[in-house]
Amino acid sequence: MSESSPSGKPPAPSRAKALPVYLSGDVHLGAVSRDRERAFLRWLEHAGQRAGEIVLTGDLFDFWFEYRSVIPRGHTRVLGALASLIDAGIPVTLTGGNHDWWGGSYLEEELGVKFLRGPAVLRLAGRRVFLAHGDGLGRGDRGYRALRFMLRSPAVCWLFRWVHPDLGMRLARHVSRTEQRGPTGGENERAVALAEWGTRKLRSDPSLDLVVLGHAHEPTLSEVERGRWYVNAGDWVAHRTYLVLEEGTAPRLVEWELSADQAGTASAPPSP
């Protein structure tokens, strides 16, 4: 019997070796406006025409929890677009973030997404890349680290599955507070702490070419040493940014332009 994709169709040949890798994250579907969600959908279509691989650095959803037989309502077109990309032979990797770490068999088996539940070292566009969402890394966040350990424990996940999905989703949205995020002192401190951590990680491991994080919602591209970069891919809550990796060229941090989205254009973000 011939091998087939999760949709039941024969898999298309992968284009990953010939084309660039597109990385983005912190979309927070469910907390952002419909216009932002549509813009991200058009970005996926844009990436699908140009990329050999797509990597999402976490918090694609503002909340995602897979019950045994129930899937959170919404974002159908984005989920369909991801499935179509994978069926076309474009690998999609999603790192679980602090809002959507509870992904599982639906994303992996139904869509075909490669779902990472922790930091990983990947080979992308000829470079060795350390990839993580970033929550719990760097100085500070001690209270969150303790909370994360509890929320991700098998016992708590088992108990949460017994909560009615409507109540569970309402509770998650109540504690999310994504809409309140912005360029505050706390957010800036988080971005600085992650940049310091990423810089130390690069200097402590000479085999790495890039450290790519999300979580801070602050687009950052910093050449720590010649040919070696710390990157934060930014977000779609305020910036709509993504990273392009191509063999033989420096990484590029790009901002998707809402005003020109229908034409599928993008531009470099303004200098900090």
N, C-alpha and C positions, 0 to 999 in steps of 0.2 A: 504494500500500500504506500502511495506517495505521501510525503509529508505535507501538511497543510497549516495555514495560519489560524489564529483563534477564530476568525470569521468563517472558517471552512474553505477558504479559497487557497489555491497553491500560492506559496510565498513568492513575491517578486524578488529578483536579485537585488542585493544590498548595494547602495551607491556610496556607502560610508567612506571608502578609501579615496574616492575621486573628488569629493566635494567638501566644502567647509562644514564645521560644526557650529550650530547655533545654540546658545545657552541663554536662558532667562528664568525668571521665577518670581515668587511673592506676588502672584496675581490676585489672590484672595477672592476667588469667585464666590459670590454670595454676599460679599460686603461692599464690592465696588459697584458702580452704576452699570446699567445695561449698555450704555455707550462704551464704557471701558471693556466690558466683556466682548462686545462686537469688535472692538479694535483688536483685542487679543486674538479673536478668531481669525480676523483678516491677517494678522501677523503669522499665525500658524500656516495659513494658505501661502503667504509670501515665503516663509521658511521652507515649506514643502517643495516649492519650485526651485530652490537654490541650495538647500542643505543636504548633506549626506547623512546627517545625524542631528537629533534634537535632544538637548538635555535641559531639564527643568529642576531648579535648585531648591524646591520645596515650597510649601504653602501655595500650591496651585489653587487649593480650595481654602476658604476661610474656616470651614470645618468639614471633615470627611471621616465617617465611621462606617465600616461595613458590618451590617448585621448578617445573619446567615442567609436570609432570603429577602432582605430589603435594602435598596440602594437610595441614598439621599436624592430627593427630587431636585431637578434643575440642571442647567449647564449641558443639556442634551446635545446641542450642536457642537460644543467644544469636545465632548467625549466622542461624538461621531467623527469629528475632524481628526482626533488623535488615532482612532481606529483606522481611518482611511489612509493616514500617513504610514502607519505600520503595515497595512495591507499592500501599500505601494513599495515597500522595501526600505523605508526610512526608520531606523531604530529610534525609539523614544525612551529615554531614561528619566525617571522621576525620583528625586530624593524626598523622603518623608520629612516634613517640617514640623514645627511645634503645633500647627493647626491641622495637619492631615497625615500624621505619622501612622494612623490606624488604617491605612490602605491595605488591601489584601487581594484575595483571589479574583474579585471582579476586575480590578485594574490589570492584573497580571494575566488571567486566563481569558476573560471576555474581550479586553482591548488589546492585550499583548504588550503592555507597557512593562519595562524592566523597573521594578520598584525597589529602591534601596532604603533600608530602615536605619542606616547609620552611615558615617563617613566611609568613603571608598577612594581608592587610587585607580584612575582610569587612564587609558591611552587614547587621547583625543587629538586629531590632526597632527600626529607625529610627536606629541608632547606628553609627558607624564604629569597628570593633573590630580591633585588632591581635591576632592569635592565633598562638601558638607553643607547642610543648611546653615549651621552656625549657632543655633540656640544652645546655650550651656557652655559655649567656648569663651575663652578670655576671662578677664577679671570681672568681678561682680556676678550678678545672676545667681547668687547662692541659694536664695529662696526658691527661685525657679527650678534649679537643679533638683532640689528635694521634691518639689511638686511633680516634676517630670518623671522621676523615679516611681512615684506613687501612681500617676496616671497611666503609665505604660506597663504596670505590673499585670500579669495574667489574671490575677484575682479581680482587680478593678475593671479590667476590660470585660471579663465574664459577667460581672454584676451590671455593668452599663448596658450590656445586650438585653437585659431584662427590663430596662426602662423603655417605655413606649417611644418610638422614633420621634413623634411630634414633640414630646416633652424633652427628649434628649437634644434635639436640634435647637429648641428654644433656649435651653440652658446654655448650650455652647455659644450661641449668638450673644447671650447676655454677658458672658465673661470674656468674649473675644476682644472688643474695644478697638477693632481695626480702624473704624471710622475716625477714631480720636488720634490716630498716629499722625505725626508731622515733624517738622524740624525743631523739636523741643530740645531742652538740655539733655533729657534722658535719652532721646533717640540719638543725638550727636555723640553722647558718651558711649553708647552701645556700638556705634560705627567705629569710633576710635579704638575701643577695646578689641573689636574683631580685627581691625587692620593691624594692631600690634601683635595679636596672636598669629595672624597669617604671616606676618613678616618673620616672626620667630620660627614658625614652622618651616618656612623656606630656607632660612639660614641653618636650621638644625638638620635638614635633610637635603643634601646636595643633589640627590637623584630627582628631585621635583623640579619641574619647569614652571608650574603655576599652582597657586592655591586659590580656589574659587569658592566663595561663600555667598550666602544670601542673608536673610533674617534682619539685617540692619536697615534695609530699604534705602540705602544711600549708595548710588552708583560710584564705583571707585576703580580706577585702573592705575596701579603704581608699579613701576619697574624697580624692584628691590635691589636687584643686581643685574648686570648686563644679560639680557635674554631671559630673565626670570621675573615673574609678575605676581603681585597680589591683586585679586579682582573681587569686587562685590558687584554682582550683576544688577543691583538696583531693584526696582519693583514696577508694578502696574497700578499701584494706588496713587502715586504722585508723579512718577517719572516715565514709565513705559520704556524701559531700557533693556537692551540685550547685548550679549557678547558674541562676536564672530571670531572663530579660530580657523586659520588656514595655515597649511604647512608652508614654511619659508617666509612668512610675514609676521609682523608684530600683531598681537591681539587688538581688536577694535571694539570699543564700547560705543554703541549706537542707540539713538533715541528714535522710537517710532513716532511719526508725526500724525496726530489725530486730524489735523486740518487737511492732510493730503492722503489720508488712509485709503480713500477710494482708488487712488492711483498706485497704492502700494509703495510709497516712497518712504525713505528714512534719512535721517541726518545725524551727524555727530553731535553729542550733547554739548552744551556750552561749557567752557572751561570753568573750574571751580573758582 
